[in-house]
Amino acid sequence: MTFVVTSNCKGCRFTDCVAVCPVECFHGDGEMLYIDPDECIDCGACVPECPVEAIFDETELPDEMAKWTQINADKAPGLDAVTETSDPLPGADEKKKELGF
């Protein structure tokens, strides 16, 4: 089991989750964060920290978001680890409002 970052992160890239992660399983590109399933220890500390509810336990992932399990597994290992918080992307607060948070 692992946790999965989904489309709600895309265009936001809030890093609140990174601050509570006890391992370096978050990786990022210019659009969002991803969780490396081989590095995640399944603690779930990140889930309540995400201000746009983008992180799910893979066993509780809504069907329409199932593809994100593979996207995280494919993308995360090839990207740099994100271990420190940083400012979200420009427009992140607007997207957060659009998502209803």
Secondary structure as a PSIPRED ss2 file (coil, helix, strand):
# PSIPRED VFORMAT (PSIPRED V4.0)

   1 M C   1.000  0.000  0.000
   2 T C   1.000  0.000  0.000
   3 F E   0.000  0.000  1.000
   4 V E   0.000  0.000  1.000
   5 V E   0.000  0.000  1.000
   6 T C   1.000  0.000  0.000
   7 S H   0.000  1.000  0.000
   8 N H   0.000  1.000  0.000
   9 C H   0.000  1.000  0.000
  10 K C   1.000  0.000  0.000
  11 G C   1.000  0.000  0.000
  12 C C   1.000  0.000  0.000
  13 R C   1.000  0.000  0.000
  14 F C   1.000  0.000  0.000
  15 T C   1.000  0.000  0.000
  16 D H   0.000  1.000  0.000
  17 C H   0.000  1.000  0.000
  18 V H   0.000  1.000  0.000
  19 A H   0.000  1.000  0.000
  20 V H   0.000  1.000  0.000
  21 C C   1.000  0.000  0.000
  22 P C   1.000  0.000  0.000
  23 V C   1.000  0.000  0.000
  24 E C   1.000  0.000  0.000
  25 C C   1.000  0.000  0.000
  26 F E   0.000  0.000  1.000
  27 H E   0.000  0.000  1.000
  28 G E   0.000  0.000  1.000
  29 D C   1.000  0.000  0.000
  30 G C   1.000  0.000  0.000
  31 E C   1.000  0.000  0.000
  32 M C   1.000  0.000  0.000
  33 L E   0.000  0.000  1.000
  34 Y E   0.000  0.000  1.000
  35 I E   0.000  0.000  1.000
  36 D C   1.000  0.000  0.000
  37 P C   1.000  0.000  0.000
  38 D C   1.000  0.000  0.000
  39 E C   1.000  0.000  0.000
  40 C C   1.000  0.000  0.000
  41 I C   1.000  0.000  0.000
  42 D C   1.000  0.000  0.000
  43 C C   1.000  0.000  0.000
  44 G C   1.000  0.000  0.000
  45 A C   1.000  0.000  0.000
  46 C C   1.000  0.000  0.000
  47 V H   0.000  1.000  0.000
  48 P H   0.000  1.000  0.000
  49 E H   0.000  1.000  0.000
  50 C C   1.000  0.000  0.000
  51 P C   1.000  0.000  0.000
  52 V C   1.000  0.000  0.000
  53 E C   1.000  0.000  0.000
  54 A C   1.000  0.000  0.000
  55 I E   0.000  0.000  1.000
  56 F E   0.000  0.000  1.000
  57 D E   0.000  0.000  1.000
  58 E H   0.000  1.000  0.000
  59 T H   0.000  1.000  0.000
  60 E H   0.000  1.000  0.000
  61 L C   1.000  0.000  0.000
  62 P C   1.000  0.000  0.000
  63 D H   0.000  1.000  0.000
  64 E H   0.000  1.000  0.000
  65 M H   0.000  1.000  0.000
  66 A C   1.000  0.000  0.000
  67 K H   0.000  1.000  0.000
  68 W H   0.000  1.000  0.000
  69 T H   0.000  1.000  0.000
  70 Q H   0.000  1.000  0.000
  71 I H   0.000  1.000  0.000
  72 N H   0.000  1.000  0.000
  73 A H   0.000  1.000  0.000
  74 D H   0.000  1.000  0.000
  75 K H   0.000  1.000  0.000
  76 A H   0.000  1.000  0.000
  77 P H   0.000  1.000  0.000
  78 G H   0.000  1.000  0.000
  79 L C   1.000  0.000  0.000
  80 D C   1.000  0.000  0.000
  81 A E   0.000  0.000  1.000
  82 V C   1.000  0.000  0.000
  83 T C   1.000  0.000  0.000
  84 E C   1.000  0.000  0.000
  85 T C   1.000  0.000  0.000
  86 S C   1.000  0.000  0.000
  87 D C   1.000  0.000  0.000
  88 P C   1.000  0.000  0.000
  89 L C   1.000  0.000  0.000
  90 P C   1.000  0.000  0.000
  91 G C   1.000  0.000  0.000
  92 A H   0.000  1.000  0.000
  93 D H   0.000  1.000  0.000
  94 E H   0.000  1.000  0.000
  95 K H   0.000  1.000  0.000
  96 K H   0.000  1.000  0.000
  97 K H   0.000  1.000  0.000
  98 E H   0.000  1.000  0.000
  99 L C   1.000  0.000  0.000
 100 G C   1.000  0.000  0.000
 101 F C   1.000  0.000  0.000
